[in-house]
């Protein structure tokens, strides 16, 4: 009996050892909608998205630092994000989808080129040199004015004086002057716009000097590239001032004619000097990451807000809201 059991165990051992061991392989389950990119493959949508982000970053950097002037609101290009989302879905298909993706990408590049670079001026000294006088009459029945100035890098000088609504001179070797105006409900709206005349590289000239009528209330809007601004508004009956600029220097003088005036300044890295009469009170709000502040006769209300010492003792109030980058800010009195 024992001999029989030993034979059975010997047979089972030989049979077990004769069976080869099978390798256990990992089975990877791929979801039907999971995007598969072959090793060494080419993802067109990711490539274009990366190129677009770099491109937009360079454009914003150039506009902020004043390397060039762009006459377009770049935020209007946001529908491209929807197109990119569509491309990411389309590129999951076969070779036909890949061809369509490439064609769409090329069309988008051409569209961005037309929308941005055809409205872009990098200045080319000597290409065009325009010198002209500006003379805008005050229309009959007008009791206030909205003056909007849009220009590129250079120099802007504004003061008060003269019988005309706006008068002055313009000189540039890369911009052309356009003036639009209309009257509605006693308000004369004037837009002074400098359009790029040529796309090129090099230094440039842009000198705009304006005098504004001191007899009627004025709303003033400035949209510029990197520019030196000298705004002597001492004689102007200023209702509001809105400045949107790149890396600039600003010398601003406010006069006694203001009454409940609002001033907004949105700027890149800048040097800002503001001078006000002692007959007005000022509430100042500053939004800045790093700014050197020299605020004379002000007291701090909270982390961002300051009030002049005479704020509660005078009738004329000026509210100043400043949003700037790394800058130097000085406010003084006369």
CORQUIUR-V535402 format. One record per residue. N is the residue number from 1. RES is the residue in one small letter. OMEGA is omega as a letter, one per 20 degrees, with the letter a starting at -180 (NA if undefined). Layout:
N_RES_OMEGA + N_RES_OMEGA
This chain:
1_x_r + 2_x_r + 3_x_r + 4_x_r + 5_x_r + 6_x_r + 7_x_r + 8_x_a + 9_x_r + 10_x_r + 11_x_r + 12_x_a + 13_x_r + 14_x_a + 15_x_a + 16_x_a + 17_x_a + 18_x_a + 19_x_a + 20_x_r + 21_x_r + 22_x_r + 23_x_r + 24_x_a + 25_x_r + 26_x_r + 27_x_a + 28_x_r + 29_x_a + 30_x_r + 31_x_a + 32_x_a + 33_x_a + 34_x_a + 35_x_a + 36_x_r + 37_x_a + 38_x_r + 39_x_a + 40_x_a + 41_x_a + 42_x_r + 43_x_a + 44_x_a + 45_x_r + 46_x_r + 47_x_a + 48_x_r + 49_x_r + 50_x_r + 51_x_a + 52_x_r + 53_x_r + 54_x_a + 55_x_a + 56_x_r + 57_x_r + 58_x_a + 59_x_r + 60_x_r + 61_x_r + 62_x_r + 63_x_a + 64_x_a + 65_x_r + 66_x_r + 67_x_r + 68_x_a + 69_x_a + 70_x_a + 71_x_r + 72_x_r + 73_x_a + 74_x_r + 75_x_r + 76_x_r + 77_x_a + 78_x_r + 79_x_r + 80_x_r + 81_x_r + 82_x_r + 83_x_r + 84_x_r + 85_x_r + 86_x_r + 87_x_a + 88_x_r + 89_x_a + 90_x_a + 91_x_r + 92_x_a + 93_x_a + 94_x_a + 95_x_r + 96_x_r + 97_x_r + 98_x_r + 99_x_r + 100_x_r + 101_x_r + 102_x_a + 103_x_a + 104_x_r + 105_x_r + 106_x_r + 107_x_r + 108_x_r + 109_x_r + 110_x_a + 111_x_r + 112_x_r + 113_x_a + 114_x_a + 115_x_a + 116_x_a + 117_x_r + 118_x_r + 119_x_a + 120_x_r + 121_x_r + 122_x_r + 123_x_r + 124_x_a + 125_x_r + 126_x_a + 127_x_r + 128_x_r + 129_x_a + 130_x_r + 131_x_a + 132_x_r + 133_x_r + 134_x_a + 135_x_a + 136_x_a + 137_x_r + 138_x_a + 139_x_a + 140_x_r + 141_x_a + 142_x_r + 143_x_r + 144_x_a + 145_x_r + 146_x_a + 147_x_a + 148_x_a + 149_x_r + 150_x_a + 151_x_a + 152_x_a + 153_x_a + 154_x_a + 155_x_r + 156_x_r + 157_x_r + 158_x_r + 159_x_a + 160_x_r + 161_x_r + 162_x_r + 163_x_r + 164_x_r + 165_x_r + 166_x_r + 167_x_r + 168_x_a + 169_x_a + 170_x_r + 171_x_r + 172_x_r + 173_x_r + 174_x_r + 175_x_r + 176_x_a + 177_x_r + 178_x_a + 179_x_r + 180_x_r + 181_x_r + 182_x_a + 183_x_r + 184_x_r + 185_x_r + 186_x_r + 187_x_r + 188_x_a + 189_x_a + 190_x_r + 191_x_r + 192_x_a + 193_x_r + 194_x_a + 195_x_r + 196_x_a + 197_x_a + 198_x_r + 199_x_a + 200_x_a + 201_x_r + 202_x_r + 203_x_a + 204_x_r + 205_x_r + 206_x_a + 207_x_a + 208_x_a + 209_x_a + 210_x_r + 211_x_a + 212_x_a + 213_x_a + 214_x_a + 215_x_a + 216_x_r + 217_x_a + 218_x_r + 219_x_a + 220_x_r + 221_x_a + 222_x_r + 223_x_a + 224_x_r + 225_x_r + 226_x_a + 227_x_r + 228_x_a + 229_x_r + 230_x_a + 231_x_r + 232_x_a + 233_x_a + 234_x_a + 235_x_a + 236_x_r + 237_x_a + 238_x_r + 239_x_a + 240_x_r + 241_x_a + 242_x_a + 243_x_r + 244_x_a + 245_x_r + 246_x_r + 247_x_a + 248_x_r + 249_x_a + 250_x_r + 251_x_a + 252_x_r + 253_x_r + 254_x_a + 255_x_a + 256_x_a + 257_x_a + 258_x_r + 259_x_a + 260_x_a + 261_x_r + 262_x_r + 263_x_r + 264_x_r + 265_x_r + 266_x_a + 267_x_r + 268_x_r + 269_x_a + 270_x_r + 271_x_a + 272_x_r + 273_x_a + 274_x_r + 275_x_a + 276_x_r + 277_x_a + 278_x_a + 279_x_r + 280_x_r + 281_x_a + 282_x_r + 283_x_a + 284_x_r + 285_x_a + 286_x_r + 287_x_a + 288_x_r + 289_x_a + 290_x_a + 291_x_r + 292_x_a + 293_x_r + 294_x_a + 295_x_a + 296_x_r + 297_x_r + 298_x_r + 299_x_a + 300_x_r + 301_x_r + 302_x_a + 303_x_a + 304_x_a + 305_x_r + 306_x_r + 307_x_r + 308_x_a + 309_x_a + 310_x_a + 311_x_a + 312_x_a + 313_x_a + 314_x_a + 315_x_a + 316_x_a + 317_x_r + 318_x_r + 319_x_a + 320_x_r + 321_x_a + 322_x_r + 323_x_a + 324_x_r + 325_x_r + 326_x_a + 327_x_r + 328_x_a + 329_x_r + 330_x_r + 331_x_a + 332_x_a + 333_x_r + 334_x_NA
